Amino acid sequence: MSISARNNICKSLFFIILSLLIGCATRASKTYPTIQIPEADFRSADLALRLGRSIESDLIARGGESDNRYSHIGLLIESDSGMIVVDIEPSTDKESEQIKAQSVSNFFNSQKAIAGTIMRYDGLDSTQINMLKNKAIELLNSSITFDHDYQQSDNSKMYCTELIEVLFNAINISLSENRNRTLPLAKEPVIIPSDISQNRNLKRIWSYDLRFLADSIR
């Protein structure tokens, strides 16, 4: 066999192996565990917290205690279609940066969340729960967009934890209990999710962490 022929065979084998490796990597990157979520155990006014997979999420979460490191938060309310999460987050699409409602399964979608929990404020009565639900619906129908300046003093725009703090302020409860952080570039002290999850009146209803599963995609 000539040198040229051997080189051609080697090149062909190289590209075949490379294609297989790329194909496997692509398939692996799209394989995420399915989260079994006990939605029947949840109720309106419960809090949904998650830890995202992005670098930004990790940086936000690092400010919290080891068992309370979350990067995003929303409020659960019961709708005609079941439980939904009311939240607000930044987006590359500016039109998607308003307060929104999404399903619980989408909020905890394992493609974007590696850990999560549902927490409940102990002792809320039915009147307070209904007030929270109505206030969430009111804000959901507003034109409020995400606050990239992270300013609590201006509620015309909000970030996720600010939204939750505003909701509970409507029933005279401060979930953050004045806990906040000074973050680079932020104009004011910022509340991060762990500042809320540390509230001693919150009890954990359900949680999961894919980092402890063998098939977790890091």
N, C-alpha and C positions, 0 to 999 in steps of 0.2 A: 504494500500500500504506500502511495506517495505521501510525502510530507504535507502537501496541500490538502489531500483527502483527509488525512488525520486531523489537520487543523480545522477543516470544515465540520468534521464529526464532533470535535471538542467544543466548537462554537455552538453547534446545535444542542448538545447535551447541556451546555451552560445555560442557554436560553430556556430550555425545558425546565431545568431545576429552578431557575429564577422565577419562571412563571408559576410553578407550583408553590414556591415559597410565598410569593406575593398573594396568590390566591388563598392560601391558608391564612395568611395574616389578615387579609380582608374579611374572610369569613369569621375569624376569631374576634375581630374588632366589632362585629355586629351581633355577637352572641352575648346576651346579658341574662342573668337569672330573673325568673319571674317572682315577684313579691306577692305573697298571699296576705291580703289586707282584710282584717275582720271588721268591715265597715259597720256591721250590725251593732258593734260595741260602742260606736261613736255617737255623739250628739252635737246639736248646735252649741256654739261657743267653745268647743274644744279647739286647741291649738295644734297645728301641723307644722313640724319643723323638719328640715332635711339638711344633709351635708352634700353639697354639689361635688362634681368631679373636677371642676376647673381649678386652675391655680388661684384665681381670684377668690373662689369659695374657700379654699384651704387657708388663704391668708386671713380672711374674715373669721373663720372658725378658730384659728390659733389663739385668739384672745380669750377663749373660754376655758373652763375647767375641763379636765380630760374626759369626763362622761357627759359633758354638755356642749360639745363642740359642733355647732350647727351654723349654717351660712344663710339660711332663708327660712321665713316663717309666714304662715297664713292662718286665717280663721275659718273653721268649719261652720257651715250653716246647712240646714236641711231644706231641700228644694223639692219640687214636684218630681224631679228625675232622680232624687236620692241626695246623698251628701255631696256638697261641693266645697272647694277651698277658695276663699276670697283673698287675693294677695296682689302685690304689685312688684315688678322687677324690671331691670333695664333690658333693653332689646336693641338689636341692630336695626329693627324696623320701628321707627319712632311712633307709628300709629298703634303699635302693640304695647306701648309703655303706660297705658292707662290701667287703673284698677280693674281686675278681671276675675272671672269665676272659672274654675277648671275642676275636672273630676279628681277624686282622691287618688285614683290609680295613675292619672297623668302627673299629678304633683310628685308622687313617689316613683315615677318611671325610672327604672334602674339604669337607663342610658344616661340620665343626668343626675341621679341621686345615688350615693353609695351607702348612705345611712339615713335613718329618719325615726321620728317618734310622734306620738299623739299624747298631748298633755291636757289635763283638765284642772281648772281653777276650783278648788274645793269650797263648797258652801254656797255656790250661786243658786238663787231661787229662780222660779219660772219667769217672774217679772224681769229680772236682770238678763236672763237668757234671751227673752223676747226683745228687750231693748238693744242688746248686742246684735241680734239678727236684723232688726229693723235699721239700725245705724249702718250695718254692713251693706244692706241693700241700697240705702240712701247713697253711700259713697260709691257703690258699684255703678250707680246710675249717674254719677257726676262725671265731669271732664278732667278730673285730677290725673296728672301724669307723674312719672317717676322723677324724684328730686335728685339730680346729679350733684347738687351742692350740699346735700345732707344737712339741711337746716330744719330743726324742729320748730324754730320760732315762726316759720312760715308754712302753714298747712295747705296753701294753694297747690303745692306739690308735695309728694311724700315718698319715702323709701319704706321698705317692707316692715321693719320694726316700728317705725314711726306710725304707720297705719294701725298696727295692733295696739300701740300705746294710746292712740287717739280713740280707738273703739272702746277700750276699757276705761278710759277717762270719762266716757259718757255715762258710766255707772259708778264714777268716783273711785276707781281702782287704778293704781299705778303698778303695772306689772314689772317695770324696770326698777321700781323703788329707788329712783334717782341714780341707778348705776349707768355709767356711760364711759366712753373711751375717746381719747384724743387721737385722731387718725391723720396721717399725712394728707395735705391738700384740703381736708374738710374744714369748713369755715367755723363750725361749732362742734362741741362734743357729740359723739355719735353713739346711739344705742345699737349694740349688736345682738343677735339672737340669744347668745348665752347670758346676756344681762337680764333677759326675760326668763329664760328657762331655769335660772337660779332662784326664782321666787319660791319661797318655802310653801306657799299655798297651792302650788302646782303639783299634781301627782301624775305619774306616768301611766298611761292606759295601755300602750302598746309601743314596741320599738323593734328595730332590726338594724343589723350592721353587716353589710356584704363583705367587709374586710376580714371577717372571721369565717367566711365560707371559702372552701377550696377552689370553687369555680368562679370566684369573684374576678371581674375585669378591673384592674387597677388603673 
